Amino acid sequence: MNRSKNTSFADRLSDAADAKKAQLERAAQARSAAESPAAVARLAEREAIRVARDARVAERLAAKLAKEAREAAAVAAAKITEAAAREASLRAEQEARDLEFSERIAREATLEAERQAARDARYAARKANKRKGR
């Protein structure tokens, strides 16, 4: 700090020029280091690693999507099978109800015919009794 108090304008100008020159030298060294074959090889290696990583990520994503598609297909097949089974079950139940209904109608028709025959027999017996009594 004492130095800054004892410096002249010329000293300050030369210090600024030296600082600028040092900065330009550092930039030139950085540029040459970045353009060196070793740096270019490192960048190419990093790029290859990035491309390989992206390929692995894409492969995992494709495998995941394929698995999800297989699972969705399995779920859809299960739903279709379940719907077909439900429909077959409902059809069988409806056929059973129809068969039971037709059997009940047949029984009722048979009972009605038997009642009719019994009634006709009573009427005939009554008429026969009237004729005997005359």
C-alpha positions as CSV (number, residue, x, y, z in Angstrom):
1,M,0.0,0.0,0.0
2,N,2.9,2.3,0.7
3,R,4.0,1.9,-2.9
4,S,0.8,3.4,-4.3
5,K,1.5,6.6,-2.3
6,N,5.0,7.0,-3.8
7,T,4.2,6.2,-7.4
8,S,4.2,8.7,-10.2
9,F,2.0,8.9,-13.2
10,A,4.5,7.1,-15.4
11,D,4.8,4.3,-12.9
12,R,1.1,3.8,-12.9
13,L,1.0,3.8,-16.7
14,S,3.8,1.2,-16.9
15,D,2.0,-0.9,-14.2
16,A,-1.2,-0.8,-16.3
17,A,0.6,-1.7,-19.4
18,D,2.3,-4.6,-17.6
19,A,-1.0,-5.9,-16.3
20,K,-2.6,-5.7,-19.8
21,K,0.4,-7.5,-21.3
22,A,0.2,-10.2,-18.6
23,Q,-3.5,-10.6,-19.2
24,L,-2.9,-11.0,-23.0
25,E,-0.2,-13.6,-22.3
26,R,-2.6,-15.6,-20.1
27,A,-5.3,-15.4,-22.7
28,A,-2.8,-16.6,-25.4
29,Q,-1.7,-19.5,-23.2
30,A,-5.3,-20.5,-22.5
31,R,-6.1,-20.3,-26.3
32,S,-3.0,-22.4,-27.2
33,A,-3.9,-24.9,-24.4
34,A,-7.4,-25.2,-25.7
35,E,-6.2,-25.8,-29.2
36,S,-3.5,-28.3,-28.3
37,P,-3.9,-31.9,-29.5
38,A,-4.3,-33.2,-26.0
39,A,-7.2,-30.8,-25.3
40,V,-8.8,-31.6,-28.6
41,A,-8.5,-35.3,-27.8
42,R,-10.0,-34.7,-24.3
43,L,-12.9,-32.9,-25.9
44,A,-13.4,-35.7,-28.4
45,E,-13.3,-38.2,-25.6
46,R,-15.8,-36.3,-23.6
47,E,-18.1,-36.0,-26.7
48,A,-17.8,-39.7,-27.2
49,I,-18.7,-40.4,-23.6
50,R,-21.7,-38.0,-23.9
51,V,-22.9,-39.7,-27.1
52,A,-22.6,-43.2,-25.5
53,R,-24.5,-41.9,-22.4
54,D,-27.2,-40.5,-24.5
55,A,-27.5,-43.8,-26.4
56,R,-27.8,-45.7,-23.2
57,V,-30.5,-43.4,-21.9
58,A,-32.3,-43.7,-25.2
59,E,-32.0,-47.5,-25.0
60,R,-33.4,-47.6,-21.5
61,L,-36.2,-45.3,-22.5
62,A,-37.0,-47.6,-25.5
63,A,-37.0,-50.7,-23.3
64,K,-39.2,-48.9,-20.8
65,L,-41.7,-47.9,-23.5
66,A,-41.7,-51.4,-24.9
67,K,-42.3,-52.9,-21.5
68,E,-45.2,-50.4,-20.9
69,A,-46.6,-51.3,-24.3
70,R,-46.5,-55.1,-23.5
71,E,-48.1,-54.4,-20.2
72,A,-50.8,-52.3,-21.8
73,A,-51.4,-55.0,-24.4
74,A,-51.7,-57.7,-21.6
75,V,-54.2,-55.5,-19.7
76,A,-56.2,-54.9,-22.8
77,A,-56.2,-58.6,-23.6
78,A,-57.3,-59.4,-20.0
79,K,-60.1,-56.8,-20.3
80,I,-61.2,-58.3,-23.6
81,T,-61.1,-61.8,-22.2
82,E,-63.0,-60.7,-19.1
83,A,-65.6,-58.9,-21.2
84,A,-66.1,-62.0,-23.4
85,A,-66.4,-64.2,-20.4
86,R,-68.9,-61.8,-18.8
87,E,-70.9,-61.7,-22.0
88,A,-70.9,-65.5,-22.3
89,S,-72.0,-65.8,-18.6
90,L,-74.8,-63.3,-19.1
91,R,-75.9,-65.2,-22.3
92,A,-75.9,-68.5,-20.4
93,E,-77.9,-66.9,-17.5
94,Q,-80.4,-65.5,-20.0
95,E,-80.7,-68.9,-21.7
96,A,-81.2,-70.6,-18.3
97,R,-83.9,-68.0,-17.4
98,D,-85.6,-68.5,-20.8
99,L,-85.5,-72.3,-20.3
100,E,-86.9,-72.0,-16.8
101,F,-89.6,-69.6,-18.0
102,S,-90.6,-72.0,-20.8
103,E,-90.7,-75.0,-18.4
104,R,-92.8,-73.0,-16.0
105,I,-95.2,-72.0,-18.8
106,A,-95.4,-75.7,-19.9
107,R,-96.1,-76.8,-16.3
108,E,-98.8,-74.1,-15.9
109,A,-100.3,-75.2,-19.3
110,T,-100.3,-78.8,-18.1
111,L,-101.9,-77.9,-14.8
112,E,-104.5,-75.8,-16.5
113,A,-105.2,-78.6,-18.9
114,E,-105.6,-81.0,-16.0
115,R,-107.9,-78.5,-14.2
116,Q,-109.9,-78.2,-17.3
117,A,-110.1,-81.9,-17.7
118,A,-111.2,-82.3,-14.1
119,R,-113.8,-79.6,-14.4
120,D,-115.1,-81.1,-17.7
121,A,-115.3,-84.5,-15.9
122,R,-117.3,-82.9,-13.0
123,Y,-119.6,-81.3,-15.4
124,A,-120.0,-84.5,-17.3
125,A,-120.6,-86.4,-14.1
126,R,-123.2,-83.9,-13.0
127,K,-125.0,-84.2,-16.4
128,A,-124.8,-88.0,-16.1
129,N,-126.3,-87.8,-12.6
130,K,-129.1,-85.5,-13.9
131,R,-129.9,-87.9,-16.7
132,K,-129.9,-90.9,-14.4
133,G,-132.2,-89.1,-12.0
134,R,-134.8,-88.4,-14.7
